Amino acid sequence: MGRGSVVGSERSVSCTTFNILAPIYKRLSHEDQSCRESQHRAYWSSRNEKIIDRLLCDRSSIICLQEVWLGNDELVQMYEKRLGDAGYVSFKLARTNNRGDGLLTAVHQDYLRIANHRELHFNDFGDRVAQLLHVESAGVLGQGQKCSVQQQILIVNTHLLFPHDFSLCIVRLQQVYKILRYIETYQKDHNLDSMPIILCGDWNGSKRGHVYKFLKSQGFVSSYDTAHRYSDVDAHKWVSHRNHRGNICGVDFIWLLNPNKFRKPLRTSWNEAVFGLIKSLLRAASLTEDNAFAFLKVDSPGDYITYSGFCQALHQLGLCGHPHGLSPEDTKDLWTQADTDRNGVVDFEEFQQQIWNPKCFEQAKDETTSETKESQMIQQAFGFNVKNAVLFPPEVEQGMWPENYSLSDHAPLTVVFSPVKIPCGQPIC
């Protein structure tokens, strides 16, 4: 992933993300859907003890768990005590509206110190939440040198909404946008541009989805795919989840963004992601390019799309007109980006360039001046190489789900990052 001096293994940072399947959701019988593990203490207690055994065996610096049964004090105390005895400090965050489960993030105090902790409540469909932790290394990198700084990392743990139907895709994109916008604001408020960002969790979407493309457009890389040198077309080579429909898929990611990555404006990436979703919906309706253009210009007196026609089409596609859809400000912002010549209408060429055949999800080219780069690089002190990434059990790394696996309906993903010191004036490539 880059050039630079790799700090010794004792400085490596490891991270595990794992949806542990809350007992209130785990069905014990296909015939009786109402029979849940939460009704049988011996079952859920034994399974969760085994999960903790696994976590303590891996001994990751950072542990990000989803679907922790926070509504059960005994289970919560089990995790907090055993992780605490092993040297971890834990933070938990329940989903809103008393859904029963939530997130738990644990950081090993031998390796990292908590500088700050924030809770994000999306306040949208699905009662989803996220945790943001700002951590610092226990030691200092580059001590005695000009670039001497303490290693700092931003970590996010989240669990996105499951796409029960295609209309929820816009909500899932909004959830990611809220996370990225919050990170951007936090970094600005605390003057923390020069630090790596790690996003962990159950993203409930694969490498073929819009969330994956949205994050890539912002410079994030999938750590597991980076470690195994997989491309976007290799989505079938690994899985991490067997969902309630019986489908197996890869939905658990640990995303990495190094501080040297040039990022296009977040709002631009968001608009591009929504345009990509619009195209998918139009194609799902079996519309060709010409028919899609005609659909969008339904009320137009000429060969162009009007703003009112655009709004009407978004409403028909289910992207606005309901509490969790696009806001009027979102719609106006999309229109502004589509109307590139600012003449008040979108012609066929603009439709092609912005909606049908856009260069969406590509990273922006770095057009900063050499003076700006020099200023940024003085601030940048280190990034991460992906040293290793492992899914458990081993069969899931071959795209198969073993029937005898019983820890969860998800596979834990563990990634080892090697800090790479950036000499002053030299970014990671």
C-alpha positions in Angstrom: 0.0 0.0 0.0 2.8 2.4 0.4 6.4 3.3 0.9 8.1 4.3 4.1 9.7 2.7 7.1 7.4 0.0 8.6 7.4 0.3 12.4 8.3 -2.9 14.3 5.6 -5.5 15.0 5.3 -4.4 18.6 3.8 -1.2 17.2 1.2 -2.9 15.0 -2.5 -2.2 15.6 -5.0 -5.1 15.3 -8.7 -4.7 14.9 -11.5 -7.2 15.1 -15.1 -6.6 14.0 -17.8 -9.1 14.8 -21.6 -9.1 14.7 -22.2 -11.6 17.5 -26.0 -12.2 16.7 -28.1 -11.0 19.7 -30.0 -13.8 21.4 -33.2 -11.9 20.9 -32.8 -12.4 17.1 -31.3 -15.9 17.0 -33.9 -18.5 16.1 -33.5 -22.0 17.6 -36.1 -23.6 15.3 -37.0 -23.2 11.6 -40.4 -24.6 12.4 -41.1 -22.4 15.4 -40.0 -18.8 14.4 -41.0 -17.5 17.8 -38.5 -19.7 19.7 -35.5 -17.5 20.4 -32.2 -18.1 22.1 -32.9 -15.4 24.6 -35.5 -17.7 26.2 -32.8 -20.2 27.1 -30.1 -18.8 29.4 -27.9 -21.9 29.1 -27.7 -21.5 25.3 -27.0 -17.8 25.0 -24.6 -17.8 28.0 -22.5 -20.7 26.6 -22.4 -19.2 23.1 -21.3 -15.8 24.3 -18.7 -17.3 26.6 -17.2 -19.0 23.5 -17.3 -15.7 21.6 -15.4 -14.0 24.4 -12.9 -16.9 24.4 -12.3 -16.3 20.7 -11.9 -12.6 21.2 -9.4 -13.0 24.0 -7.5 -15.5 22.0 -7.1 -13.0 19.2 -6.2 -10.2 21.6 -6.8 -7.5 19.1 -6.0 -3.9 20.1 -9.5 -2.8 19.1 -12.7 -4.9 19.3 -15.8 -3.7 17.6 -19.0 -5.7 18.2 -22.5 -5.4 16.8 -25.8 -6.9 18.0 -24.7 -7.1 21.6 -27.7 -7.8 23.8 -27.5 -4.7 25.8 -31.0 -5.2 27.2 -29.6 -8.1 29.3 -27.5 -6.9 32.3 -26.0 -10.4 32.9 -24.7 -10.7 29.3 -23.4 -7.1 29.4 -21.6 -7.7 32.7 -20.1 -10.9 31.2 -18.5 -9.0 28.4 -17.4 -6.0 30.5 -15.8 -8.2 33.3 -14.0 -10.6 31.1 -12.7 -7.9 28.7 -11.9 -5.6 31.6 -9.9 -8.4 33.3 -8.0 -8.8 30.1 -7.0 -5.1 30.0 -9.8 -3.6 27.8 -11.9 -0.5 28.4 -15.3 -0.9 26.9 -17.9 1.5 25.5 -21.4 0.4 24.7 -24.2 2.2 22.8 -27.8 0.9 22.5 -29.9 1.4 19.5 -32.6 3.9 19.9 -36.2 3.2 20.9 -35.2 0.2 23.1 -34.5 -2.2 20.3 -32.6 -4.4 22.8 -29.3 -4.6 21.1 -26.5 -2.3 20.2 -22.7 -1.7 19.8 -19.8 -2.4 22.1 -16.3 -1.2 21.3 -13.3 -2.3 23.5 -9.8 -0.9 23.4 -6.8 -2.6 25.0 -5.1 -0.1 27.3 -1.7 -1.7 26.9 -1.6 -0.4 23.3 -4.0 2.6 23.0 -5.3 5.4 25.2 -8.8 6.9 24.8 -8.6 10.6 23.9 -12.3 11.1 23.1 -15.5 9.2 22.6 -18.6 10.2 20.7 -22.0 8.7 20.1 -23.9 9.1 16.9 -27.7 8.6 16.7 -28.9 8.5 13.1 -32.5 9.1 14.2 -33.8 7.5 11.1 -35.5 4.3 10.0 -34.1 1.2 11.8 -32.9 3.0 14.9 -29.2 2.7 14.0 -26.3 4.2 15.8 -22.5 4.5 15.6 -19.6 5.0 18.0 -16.6 7.2 17.3 -13.4 6.8 19.3 -10.4 9.0 19.0 -7.4 7.0 20.4 -3.7 7.6 20.8 -0.9 5.1 21.0 0.6 4.3 24.3 4.0 5.3 23.0 5.4 7.9 20.6 6.6 7.3 17.1 9.7 9.0 15.7 10.8 10.3 19.0 13.7 12.8 18.9 13.1 13.4 15.2 11.7 16.4 13.4 8.4 14.7 12.7 8.0 13.3 16.2 4.3 12.9 17.1 2.0 10.5 19.0 0.1 8.0 16.9 -3.6 8.9 16.7 -6.4 7.1 15.1 -10.2 7.7 14.6 -12.2 4.5 14.9 -15.9 4.1 14.0 -18.1 1.1 14.9 -21.5 0.8 13.3 -24.2 -1.6 12.0 -26.1 -0.3 9.0 -29.8 -1.0 8.2 -30.5 -4.3 6.4 -31.8 -3.7 2.8 -35.2 -5.4 3.3 -36.2 -3.8 0.0 -34.6 -1.5 -2.6 -36.3 1.6 -1.2 -34.1 1.4 1.9 -30.9 1.9 -0.2 -31.2 5.7 0.2 -31.5 5.4 4.0 -28.3 3.2 4.1 -26.4 5.8 2.0 -27.7 8.5 4.3 -26.3 6.6 7.3 -22.9 6.4 5.8 -23.0 10.1 4.8 -23.9 11.1 8.4 -20.9 9.1 9.6 -18.5 10.7 7.2 -19.9 14.2 7.8 -19.5 13.7 11.5 -15.9 12.6 11.1 -15.2 15.6 8.9 -16.7 18.0 11.5 -14.8 16.3 14.3 -11.5 16.5 12.5 -12.1 20.2 11.7 -13.1 21.1 15.2 -10.1 19.3 16.7 -7.6 20.1 14.0 -7.0 16.4 13.3 -6.6 16.1 9.5 -3.4 14.1 9.7 -4.6 10.8 11.1 -5.8 7.5 9.7 -9.5 6.5 10.0 -10.8 3.0 10.5 -14.4 2.2 10.0 -15.6 -1.2 11.4 -18.9 -3.0 11.4 -21.6 -4.9 9.7 -22.4 -2.8 6.7 -25.3 -5.1 5.5 -24.1 -4.7 1.9 -21.6 -6.3 -0.4 -18.8 -5.1 -2.7 -21.5 -4.8 -5.4 -23.5 -2.2 -3.5 -23.8 1.6 -3.4 -22.4 1.9 0.1 -19.2 0.1 -0.9 -18.8 2.4 -4.0 -19.6 5.5 -1.9 -16.8 4.7 0.6 -14.3 3.9 -2.1 -15.0 7.3 -3.8 -13.9 8.9 -0.5 -10.6 7.1 -0.6 -11.4 4.3 1.8 -10.1 0.8 1.1 -11.4 -2.6 2.2 -8.6 -3.9 4.5 -9.4 -7.5 3.8 -9.4 -7.1 0.1 -6.2 -5.0 0.3 -4.4 -7.8 2.3 -5.5 -10.4 -0.2 -5.0 -8.2 -3.3 -8.7 -8.7 -4.4 -10.3 -6.3 -6.8 -13.9 -5.2 -7.0 -14.8 -8.2 -9.2 -13.6 -10.7 -6.6 -16.7 -10.3 -4.4 -17.5 -14.0 -4.7 -14.1 -15.1 -3.2 -15.1 -14.5 0.5 -18.2 -14.3 2.6 -18.8 -13.2 6.2 -22.6 -13.7 6.8 -25.4 -16.1 6.2 -28.5 -14.0 6.5 -32.0 -14.8 7.6 -33.0 -15.6 4.0 -30.3 -18.2 3.8 -28.1 -16.2 1.5 -24.3 -16.1 2.1 -22.5 -12.8 1.4 -19.6 -10.6 2.4 -20.9 -7.7 4.4 -18.4 -7.2 7.3 -15.7 -4.7 6.5 -12.9 -2.9 8.2 -12.3 0.2 6.0 -9.1 2.2 6.1 -8.4 5.8 5.0 -4.8 7.0 5.3 -4.2 10.7 5.9 -2.4 11.3 2.6 -5.4 10.2 0.5 -6.8 13.2 -1.4 -10.5 13.2 -1.0 -13.1 14.9 -3.2 -15.6 17.0 -1.4 -17.9 14.8 0.6 -21.1 16.4 -0.8 -19.9 15.6 -4.4 -19.4 12.0 -3.5 -22.8 11.9 -1.9 -24.5 13.3 -4.9 -22.7 10.9 -7.2 -23.8 8.0 -5.0 -27.4 9.1 -5.2 -27.1 9.5 -9.0 -25.8 5.9 -9.1 -28.8 4.8 -7.1 -31.2 6.6 -9.5 -29.6 4.8 -12.4 -30.0 1.5 -10.7 -33.6 2.1 -10.0 -34.2 3.2 -13.6 -32.5 0.1 -14.9 -34.4 -2.1 -12.4 -37.5 -0.8 -14.1 -36.0 -2.1 -17.4 -35.7 1.4 -18.9 -33.2 2.0 -21.6 -31.1 5.2 -21.7 -33.6 6.9 -24.0 -36.6 5.7 -22.0 -35.0 6.8 -18.8 -34.5 10.3 -20.1 -38.1 10.3 -21.2 -39.2 9.2 -17.8 -37.3 12.1 -16.2 -38.7 14.7 -18.6 -42.2 13.6 -18.3 -43.7 17.1 -17.9 -41.3 18.9 -20.1 -42.4 20.9 -23.2 -39.1 20.2 -24.9 -36.2 17.7 -25.1 -34.9 18.4 -21.7 -35.6 17.7 -18.0 -37.2 20.4 -15.8 -36.7 20.7 -12.1 -40.3 19.9 -11.4 -40.1 16.8 -13.6 -36.9 15.7 -11.8 -38.6 16.0 -8.4 -41.6 14.1 -9.7 -39.4 11.3 -11.0 -37.5 11.0 -7.7 -40.9 10.8 -5.9 -42.0 8.0 -8.2 -38.7 6.2 -7.6 -39.3 6.3 -3.9 -36.3 8.5 -3.1 -38.3 11.4 -1.7 -41.8 12.3 -0.4 -41.5 10.2 2.8 -39.8 10.9 6.2 -36.6 9.0 5.4 -36.1 10.1 1.8 -34.2 12.9 0.2 -34.9 16.3 1.7 -35.8 19.3 -0.5 -32.2 20.6 0.1 -30.8 17.2 -1.1 -32.9 17.3 -4.2 -32.0 20.9 -5.0 -28.3 20.0 -4.6 -28.6 17.1 -6.9 -30.3 19.3 -9.5 -27.5 21.9 -9.2 -24.9 19.2 -9.9 -26.9 17.8 -12.8 -27.5 21.2 -14.5 -23.8 21.7 -15.3 -24.3 24.7 -17.6 -26.7 26.4 -15.1 -29.4 27.2 -17.7 -32.2 25.8 -15.5 -32.8 22.6 -17.4 -30.9 19.3 -17.9 -30.5 18.2 -21.5 -29.7 14.7 -22.8 -25.9 15.3 -22.7 -26.0 16.4 -19.1 -28.3 13.4 -18.3 -25.7 11.1 -19.8 -22.8 12.7 -18.0 -24.3 13.0 -14.6 -26.8 10.1 -14.3 -26.5 7.5 -17.0 -22.8 7.2 -17.7 -21.2 9.3 -15.0 -17.6 9.0 -13.8 -19.1 8.4 -10.4 -17.3 6.8 -7.5 -13.9 7.7 -8.9 -11.5 9.4 -6.6 -10.7 13.0 -7.4 -7.3 13.9 -8.7 -5.0 15.7 -6.3 -4.8 19.2 -7.6 -3.4 20.8 -4.5 -0.5 23.1 -5.0 3.0 22.1 -4.0 2.9 24.7 -1.2 -0.3 23.2 0.2 1.1 19.7 -0.1 4.2 20.7 1.8 2.1 22.2 4.6 0.0 19.1 4.8 2.9 16.7 4.8 4.6 18.5 7.7 1.4 17.7 9.7 1.2 14.1 8.5 3.2 11.7 10.7 2.1 8.2 9.9 -0.4 6.0 8.1 -1.1 2.3 8.0 -0.1 -0.6 5.8 -2.5 -3.6 5.9 -0.2 -6.3 7.2 -2.7 -9.2 7.4 -6.4 -9.9 7.4 -8.2 -13.1 8.4 -11.8 -14.2 8.5 -12.9 -17.1 10.8 -13.8 -19.9 10.2 -11.4 -20.6 7.3 -14.1 -21.8 5.0 -15.6 -18.4 4.6 -12.4 -17.2 3.0 -13.2 -19.6 0.2 -16.7 -18.3 -0.2 -18.3 -21.2 1.7 -20.4 -21.3 4.9 -19.7 -24.3 7.2 -22.8 -25.9 8.7 -20.9 -26.7 12.0 -20.1 -23.0 12.7 -22.2 -21.9 15.6 -20.7 -18.7 17.1 -22.9 -16.4 15.1 -24.4 -15.9 11.7 -21.4 -13.6 11.0 -17.7 -14.4 10.7 -15.3 -12.3 12.8 -12.8 -10.3 10.7 -9.4 -9.4 12.2 -7.0 -7.0 10.5 -3.4 -6.2 11.5 -2.1 -2.8 10.6 1.5 -1.8 10.5 2.2 1.9 11.2 4.2 3.5 8.4 6.2 6.6 9.4 6.0 9.3 6.8 9.3 11.2 6.5 8.7 14.9 6.4 8.0 15.8 2.7 7.2 12.3 1.6 3.6 11.0 1.5 2.6 7.4 1.5 1.8 6.2 -2.0 
